[in-house]
């Protein structure tokens, strides 16, 4: 990869890969981008199928980026060396690690989730911002949650921004998506108790039992949870707010709930 094989950002292959920044192109092809050494290393560790990879040798400076390049060679991936200008066309923002891969987005059916005896699950309903999905995945990974389930998703889960915001934990935390009725039915079949985060919840999460088989359920940034997450089988909680805002960002709220559950579980 010492010889530059693609120098121009107008190269058709570079342009085709860059189009995967668009959701419609990702949905049409089933492909997405993994941008960054740490993220790509975790994708490869998880056995994700790499369609092709692009490396700019001049930018491969971090230990994670160098490890990712070595792993690409080890799995026999098709790797193309590109110039800095061509790589800038592919990469996200100013974070240039010098390595990027086109992967086939993993499937996300509920059936792929295998739960332990007393699982801790995060459910997000209707969340629109991929950065929030990625941030919740980081918290789920840190708190030892067993799965993240997206109900009525409004973004494709393997959006490159979600991958980047998750720092690659999107490939290690079990992940599924389905409609809200399907998610509720699946949780009931798994005998999982539901704890929903609502601004009008009657009590704080530290006053509620978050041990055992539990799913913490959070809604979208704009609308909160739908009425389908209310009922006698759902315990509503609120995170106390002492200022003028009535709620936290969904990723922060998820972190509060997950780490309270982890505290209770020892």
Buried (B, 14 or more C-beta within 10 A) or exposed (E): BEEBBBBEBEBEBBBBBBBBBEEEBBEEBEBBBBBBBBBBBBBBEEEBEBBBBBBBBBBBEBEBBBBBBEBBEEEEBEBBBBBBBBBBBBBBEEEBBBBBBBBBBBEBEBEEBEBEEEBBBBBBBBBBBBBBBBBBBBBBBEBEBBBBBBBBBEBBBBBBBBBBBBBBBBBBBBBBBBEBEBBBEBBEEBEBBBBBBBBEBEEEBBEBEBEBBBBBBBBBBEEBBBEBBEEEEBBBBBBEEEEEEEBBBBBBBBBBBBBBBBEBBE
